[in-house]
Amino acid sequence: SVSQRGGLKGIGLRTGLTMLKAAKPGIIERGTARLLPDFLQAIEPLHAQFRSSGEKDFAAFLQQRAPAASAAFLDVADRKVADASPTFKSYYAKFRDGAEADVQKMIPGLGRLIGRYLG
């Protein structure tokens, strides 16, 4: 996550995110809610594999496929940001550079959350 990034880049990302949240309160929550249907659609092929695999733990299944899962999530974000404002695109470009590793760290939690709702 952005809060765990170190160095000058991490400081810049944290500062930018803090400024964005101050300027547009609730932007993260609204953005997540807006993207959730697209994220679920993107991850559906992996969930279909999970259902046919006979495995019981979607979080563990997804963790084993973390590169594919993170690519699916980031593809959605990349497509959505293409229509964003130039300011947001600039900030996203800075975040995107290391986003794959950040998203892969979140895969177990995302898998548990998704597994709870998709069964």
Backbone torsions as a table, in degrees:
resi	resn	phi	psi	omega
1	SER	NA	166.6	-178.6
2	VAL	-61.0	-37.7	-177.5
3	SER	-65.2	-20.4	-178.6
4	GLN	-97.9	-4.1	179.3
5	ARG	-72.1	137.8	-178.9
6	GLY	-102.1	-179.4	174.4
7	GLY	70.7	-173.3	-178.8
8	LEU	-63.5	-37.4	178.8
9	LYS	-62.4	-42.8	178.2
10	GLY	-62.3	-41.3	178.1
11	ILE	-62.4	-45.2	179.3
12	GLY	-62.3	-42.2	179.3
13	LEU	-65.7	-43.2	179.3
14	ARG	-63.8	-41.7	179.2
15	THR	-63.9	-45.9	179.3
16	GLY	-61.8	-41.5	179.3
17	LEU	-65.7	-41.2	178.0
18	THR	-62.0	-42.2	178.8
19	MET	-65.6	-41.3	179.1
20	LEU	-62.8	-44.8	179.5
21	LYS	-64.1	-37.0	179.3
22	ALA	-69.0	-39.8	-178.6
23	ALA	-73.5	-33.4	-177.2
24	LYS	-135.4	77.0	-179.6
25	PRO	-54.7	137.9	178.2
26	GLY	81.9	5.2	-176.0
27	ILE	-62.7	-37.0	-179.1
28	ILE	-66.4	-46.4	-179.2
29	GLU	-64.2	-44.0	179.5
30	ARG	-64.9	-41.2	179.5
31	GLY	-64.3	-41.6	178.6
32	THR	-63.8	-45.4	179.5
33	ALA	-62.4	-37.6	-179.6
34	ARG	-69.7	-34.6	-176.9
35	LEU	-87.7	-17.9	-174.6
36	LEU	-52.9	-47.6	178.8
37	PRO	-59.8	-38.4	178.9
38	ASP	-69.1	-37.7	177.3
39	PHE	-63.1	-44.0	179.8
40	LEU	-64.5	-39.2	177.5
41	GLN	-64.9	-39.7	-179.0
42	ALA	-66.6	-33.2	-176.4
43	ILE	-90.2	-7.8	-178.1
44	GLU	-55.6	-41.3	177.9
45	PRO	-58.8	-37.3	176.7
46	LEU	-70.0	-36.4	178.5
47	HIS	-67.3	-36.4	176.7
48	ALA	-63.7	-41.1	176.0
49	GLN	-61.4	-41.2	179.2
50	PHE	-60.6	-48.3	-178.3
51	ARG	-60.3	-38.2	-178.5
52	SER	-83.9	-10.3	-177.2
53	SER	-79.6	-22.7	-175.7
54	GLY	84.0	-3.5	177.2
55	GLU	-70.0	157.9	-174.3
56	LYS	-105.5	-20.8	-172.8
57	ASP	-115.5	103.5	-177.7
58	PHE	-64.0	-36.0	179.3
59	ALA	-60.9	-44.2	178.5
60	ALA	-67.0	-41.1	178.0
61	PHE	-59.6	-46.3	-179.2
62	LEU	-67.6	-37.9	178.8
63	GLN	-60.5	-38.1	178.0
64	GLN	-66.5	-18.7	-179.8
65	ARG	-119.8	34.2	-175.1
66	ALA	-55.2	-43.1	178.8
67	PRO	-60.5	-42.5	179.4
68	ALA	-68.1	-40.4	-180.0
69	ALA	-65.4	-46.2	-179.5
70	SER	-65.2	-36.9	177.6
71	ALA	-62.6	-39.8	179.3
72	ALA	-63.9	-46.2	179.4
73	PHE	-63.9	-45.2	-177.4
74	LEU	-69.9	-29.9	176.2
75	ASP	-62.2	-41.0	177.0
76	VAL	-61.5	-49.3	-179.2
77	ALA	-61.8	-42.4	179.5
78	ASP	-60.7	-43.1	179.6
79	ARG	-65.2	-40.7	-178.3
80	LYS	-68.7	-37.8	-176.7
81	VAL	-71.2	-18.5	178.8
82	ALA	-59.7	-28.0	-179.9
83	ASP	-98.5	6.5	-175.9
84	ALA	-81.8	172.6	177.7
85	SER	-68.0	156.6	178.2
86	PRO	-58.0	-35.9	178.9
87	THR	-63.9	-46.1	180.0
88	PHE	-66.2	-41.0	178.1
89	LYS	-58.6	-41.0	180.0
90	SER	-63.9	-45.4	178.8
91	TYR	-64.7	-44.2	-179.2
92	TYR	-61.1	-40.6	179.5
93	ALA	-58.8	-37.2	178.8
94	LYS	-70.1	-39.0	179.2
95	PHE	-72.3	-38.0	-172.5
96	ARG	-62.5	-28.8	-176.3
97	ASP	-51.8	-41.3	-179.7
98	GLY	-116.0	17.2	-172.0
99	ALA	-66.5	-30.9	-177.6
100	GLU	-59.5	-45.4	179.1
101	ALA	-65.5	-39.7	179.2
102	ASP	-64.0	-45.1	-179.4
103	VAL	-66.2	-40.1	179.4
104	GLN	-61.0	-32.7	176.9
105	LYS	-67.9	-26.7	-178.7
106	MET	-88.7	-7.6	-174.2
107	ILE	-56.4	-44.9	180.0
108	PRO	-58.7	-44.5	178.8
109	GLY	-65.3	-42.1	177.3
110	LEU	-63.3	-40.6	177.9
111	GLY	-62.1	-41.3	177.6
112	ARG	-64.8	-43.9	-179.7
113	LEU	-63.2	-49.6	-179.4
114	ILE	-65.2	-42.7	179.9
115	GLY	-60.5	-34.5	178.6
116	ARG	-63.3	-37.0	-175.9
117	TYR	-92.5	-29.9	-178.4
118	LEU	-96.1	-13.9	176.8
119	GLY	71.6	NA	NA
